[in-house]
Amino acid sequence: HVQLVESGGGLVQPGGSLGLSCVASGYTSRRICMGWFRQAPGKEREGVARFASSGTTDYADSVKGRFTLSKDNTKNTLYLQMNSLKPEDTAMYYCAADFSGARSWGLGTQVTVS
């Protein structure tokens, strides 16, 4: 079972930037797909960015050009750099990992743009 711990959320003004991190543990293979989701109050959880199994990096249309997904395999860490933040980016952000046919979730980190 993969364990995920997110950090880096907080309060930022519109137009500002934040960087999120997700440290993963509990797996022994590089064959893991990871990404970020978010859920705003009263809304469904939605995908934000992910490294797909095909090797591509996928972004939600709403964040393209503003958010950048990256990873450091030596540190088992996934990053999400968020620039030009908007109030509508306010949500709980969750790290997710698909490994061995199962999806694991972190507890989330709150991002508030106001």
C-alpha positions as CSV (number, residue, x, y, z in Angstrom):
1,H,0.0,0.0,0.0
2,V,1.4,3.3,-1.1
3,Q,1.5,6.1,1.5
4,L,1.3,9.7,0.4
5,V,2.0,12.9,2.4
6,E,1.2,16.3,1.0
7,S,2.5,19.6,2.1
8,G,2.8,23.2,0.9
9,G,-0.7,24.5,0.9
10,G,-1.7,27.8,2.4
11,L,-3.3,31.2,1.9
12,V,-2.2,33.3,-1.1
13,Q,-3.5,36.4,-2.9
14,P,-4.8,36.2,-6.4
15,G,-1.9,36.2,-8.9
16,G,0.4,34.6,-6.4
17,S,2.2,31.3,-6.4
18,L,2.4,28.2,-4.2
19,G,4.3,24.9,-4.5
20,L,2.9,21.6,-3.3
21,S,4.9,18.5,-2.5
22,C,3.9,14.9,-2.1
23,V,6.2,12.3,-0.6
24,A,5.4,8.7,-1.5
25,S,6.5,5.6,0.3
26,G,5.6,1.9,0.4
27,Y,6.3,0.8,-3.1
28,T,9.3,-0.8,-4.7
29,S,8.9,-0.1,-8.4
30,R,9.1,2.9,-10.7
31,R,5.9,1.7,-12.4
32,I,3.8,4.1,-10.5
33,C,1.6,6.8,-11.9
34,M,1.1,9.9,-9.7
35,G,-0.9,13.1,-10.0
36,W,-2.8,15.8,-8.2
37,F,-6.6,16.2,-7.7
38,R,-8.6,18.9,-6.0
39,Q,-12.0,19.3,-4.5
40,A,-13.7,22.6,-3.7
41,P,-16.6,22.8,-1.3
42,G,-19.7,21.5,-2.8
43,K,-18.0,20.2,-5.9
44,E,-16.7,16.9,-7.1
45,R,-13.1,15.9,-7.0
46,E,-11.4,16.7,-10.2
47,G,-8.0,15.9,-11.8
48,V,-5.5,18.7,-11.9
49,A,-2.3,17.2,-13.4
50,R,-0.8,13.8,-13.7
51,F,2.0,11.7,-15.1
52,A,0.2,9.2,-17.3
53,S,1.3,5.6,-17.8
54,S,2.0,6.5,-21.5
55,G,4.7,8.9,-20.3
56,T,2.7,12.1,-21.1
57,T,2.0,14.9,-18.6
58,D,-1.7,15.8,-18.6
59,Y,-3.2,19.0,-17.2
60,A,-6.8,20.1,-16.7
61,D,-7.7,22.9,-19.1
62,S,-8.3,25.2,-16.3
63,V,-4.7,25.1,-15.1
64,K,-2.8,24.7,-18.4
65,G,0.0,27.3,-18.6
66,R,-0.2,28.1,-14.9
67,F,0.6,24.9,-13.1
68,T,3.6,22.7,-13.6
69,L,3.9,19.1,-12.5
70,S,7.4,17.6,-11.8
71,K,8.9,14.8,-9.8
72,D,12.2,13.8,-8.2
73,N,12.5,10.1,-8.3
74,T,15.5,10.1,-6.0
75,K,13.3,11.6,-3.3
76,N,10.1,9.8,-4.2
77,T,8.5,13.2,-4.4
78,L,5.9,14.7,-6.7
79,Y,5.6,18.5,-7.0
80,L,3.0,20.9,-8.3
81,Q,4.1,24.5,-8.9
82,M,1.1,26.7,-9.1
83,N,1.4,30.2,-10.5
84,S,-1.0,33.0,-11.3
85,L,-3.4,31.5,-8.8
86,K,-7.1,32.5,-9.0
87,P,-9.9,32.4,-6.4
88,E,-11.4,29.4,-8.3
89,D,-8.2,27.4,-7.6
90,T,-9.3,27.4,-3.9
91,A,-9.7,23.7,-2.9
92,M,-8.3,20.8,-1.0
93,Y,-5.5,19.4,-3.1
94,Y,-4.9,15.6,-3.0
95,C,-2.0,13.6,-4.2
96,A,-2.9,10.2,-5.8
97,A,-0.9,7.2,-6.9
98,D,-1.8,4.3,-9.1
99,F,0.3,1.2,-8.4
100,S,-0.4,-2.5,-8.8
101,G,-4.0,-1.9,-9.8
102,A,-4.9,0.2,-6.8
103,R,-5.2,3.9,-6.2
104,S,-3.9,5.5,-3.0
105,W,-4.7,9.0,-1.7
106,G,-3.0,11.4,0.6
107,L,-5.0,13.3,3.3
108,G,-4.8,16.5,1.3
109,T,-3.5,20.1,1.7
110,Q,-5.7,23.2,1.6
111,V,-5.0,25.9,-0.9
112,T,-7.0,29.1,-0.4
113,V,-6.7,32.0,-2.9
114,S,-8.2,35.2,-1.5
